[in-house]
Amino acid sequence: MTDHESTTATTTEATNPAAAQPKKRTFVEEIEVTGSALVERFKELVQEGNTRRVVIKTQEGFELMTVPLTFGVVAGGLVAWASPILAALGALAGIVSRVKLEVLREEGDDPPSA
């Protein structure tokens, strides 16, 4: 089954207002997956290494779970960190038929081409 993907670009302020940094562009990618494909797709997003946050929503837009990802978490300790999250995703996959994944990437991270 093919995932439905769309990418939207928005602009946000730098996280530290005291820092003299320009505004960063944020890319939000929305992916629809079946409940059974949820865990595998999440693993793929984590392994990509350029994902900053994943929000899991129902088809109606109700937020079920938000998982913040940072380079440090992705680069080290992935197995220990991800085990409880993968268990929760597995349980979630058993009770929902389809979900939307909202994937947040910052400027410099290449969003996948649709």
N, C-alpha and C positions, 0 to 999 in steps of 0.2 A: 504494500500500500504506500502510496506517495504522500509525503508530508506537504501541507500547504504552508508556504513561507511568504512573508512580506517584510520589507525593511523600511523603517521610517527614521529619518535623521532629525534630531532635535538639538538645541543648544542649551547647555547648562553652565552655571558659574563654577569656577574652581572651588574645591572643597574647603580651602583655607582662604578666607577673605583677606587676611593680612598679607598673604603672599602676592607678589607682583607677577602673577601669571595671567596669560590671556585666557579667554573663555575656551572651554573644551567642547568639542562636538561629541554628542552621544548618539550612538546608533542603537535602535531598538528593533529587534527582529522577532516577529511573532510566528510561531510554528505550531501547527495543530498535529497532535499525534494520538494514536489509540492508547488506551490504558496499558495494553500489553507491551507496547513499544516504548513506554515512558522511561523505564530504567535504562535501557540501551541508549536512547537518545540523550539522556542526562549524562551518561558516562562519556559519550562522544563530545559533548559540550565541555566537560571538565578537561578532557584530554587535549582539546584544542588549545587551551592555555591562554586564550585572549578574551575569555568571557568574564565579566565583572560581577554579574548577578543574574540569577534565573528566578523568575516568578512563575509559579504554576497556578493556573486559573481554570475554572470550569468553563464550559462553552458559553455560559451566561455572563462570564466576567468576574465571578466571585473568586477572590484570592484564597487558595488553599495553603500555599507554602511559599516562602521567599528564602532563597539560598544565596547568601553573599559569597562570592569567590574572589580571592586575591591571588596575586602571583605567588606569594609565600606559601599559601595553602596548596596551590596547584603544584608548585615545584617540590615541596617536601611534605612528607607525612600524608600522602594522598590516601593510602589504603586505610590507615587508622582514622583519618578524618571522615572519609566518605562512607564507611561501613554503616553507621547509624542512619545516615541520610538515605542510603540506598535501601535499607530495610523499611524506612518510612515510605519511600517511593513505591516499593514493592507492595506494601499494604494498600496504599492509595490506588495503585493500578488495579487492584482487585475489586474496587468498589466504583470506579468510574469507567465509562466506555470511551470517552474522548476528553482530552484536556488541551489547553493552550499553554505553550511555553513562551514567556516573554523574556528574551535574551538581551541583556544590556552590554554593549561594547563601547569603549571610549575611542576618541580620535587616535589614529595610529594603528588601531586594530582593524584589520581588513574585514568588513562584513562579507559573508559568502555571497556570491552572485546567485541570483534567483534563476 
